[in-house]
Amino acid sequence: MEQNLTVKNKWAEKDHKWQIIEERKYMWNQSQIDRLASVMGLSPGMTVADIGCGLGYLGWTYWKHFGKHGTYIGVDCSDSLMSEAREISVEWSTSGNANFITGNCYDIPIDDGSVDLTMCQTLLMHLEFPEKAIREMIRITKPGGIVVCKELDSISRYLRLGFSSVNEDANIDDIIFQRRMKLIWIHGRKMLGFGDYGIGARVPKMMQEAGLKEISGFCRDKLEFLVPPYDEPEQKSRIEIIERFAGESTEEEKQESKENYKKYYLAGSGDPISFEKDYSRLTELFRTEQENRLKQITDDTLFSCSGGSNFFCIFGRKPCFKNN
Ligand SMILES: C[S@@+](CC[C@H](N)C(=O)[O-])C[C@H]1O[C@@H](n2cnc3c(N)ncnc32)[C@H](O)[C@@H]1O
């Protein structure tokens, strides 16, 4: 069957720059980044490619480990993100080279076997054909080099309960309903070719099938929680994100969200007859939670702890010879 390799990418369409930078400030603990860099064998002078690089987050995060006399090549299908990434990189890419190329991860514009280490973060979860992207990442990596995928298993994340003072007293039917709707949405998203939110847990299998050796991995070592008065920088930032995106939508935006949701719902085997009822129950639960959340922030009574992480860093080595 002919594969459809057109880029289906919503992420770059909206102005998410502020959110991207803010969320990434606290995404991984610096101590863990340093440990991962050492396990991956990053060292000054290396050439590192970052596929689906966005604004170049992996570049500025790992730069101190390879950047001196080293080279970073960020590749992303969004031209506008590449221009912005280039501007930002002036700040962090001293004493080495940082390059940004507009390109498709299914056909990476980098020569075979020319890169010491190839990485991606939250790229595969947006792809219809993640295996093809992994094979491309392997192609551009030198024999003996490392391929790293930092990806989420968001399905497990959405299924777990954790604790939140916002819905502490929610009834069990509502909790199960919300999770069922999430699973339908995730399945629909995958069926429509927008990628698999559970991809993190599939990466070791995909790497092994693509021919990588010595596959190993880590979980992000961060516990996410909110405790008033939220005066730690990380908590402050999370509160700011909640407040900034809590505004009331226009009727037109609401209608657009509903139409989009419906597409995913139907593609994910949701029952067409139940859609209107399900959608209004879901949006009502969301509205109530959001109101509670904002009120509790104002009152300094919002507590949450979502537990451990389903964000994985998985890597494998490209064999030196075809058969090892
Ligand atoms: C969630 S963002 C992650 C960005 C960056 N890795 C980070 O962690 O900040 C996913 C990125 O993948 C890019 N992308 C999606 N499909 C792509 C494709 N087929 N080829 C190249 N980049 C792609 C998007 O433009 C977006 O910048």
The ligand as a Gaussian input file, in Angstrom:
#p B3LYP/6-31G(d) Opt

LIG

0 1
 C        5.626000      18.779000      20.140000
 S        6.718000      19.557000      19.063000
 C        8.291000      19.166000      19.815000
 C        9.370000      20.182000      19.481000
 C       10.694000      19.965000      20.168000
 N       11.232000      18.650000      19.910000
 C       10.555000      20.208000      21.667000
 O       10.552000      19.241000      22.440000
 O       10.435000      21.369000      22.044000
 C        6.706000      18.564000      17.609000
 C        7.505000      19.187000      16.464000
 O        7.547000      18.251000      15.397000
 C        7.435000      18.962000      14.179000
 N        6.969000      18.022000      13.159000
 C        5.754000      17.428000      13.072000
 N        5.700000      16.632000      11.996000
 C        6.923000      16.694000      11.402000
 C        7.494000      16.096000      10.253000
 N        6.810000      15.252000       9.484000
 N        8.789000      16.382000       9.944000
 C        9.494000      17.255000      10.701000
 N        8.995000      17.858000      11.805000
 C        7.734000      17.582000      12.155000
 C        6.474000      20.105000      14.497000
 O        6.583000      21.186000      13.610000
 C        6.879000      20.462000      15.916000
 O        7.834000      21.482000      15.930000

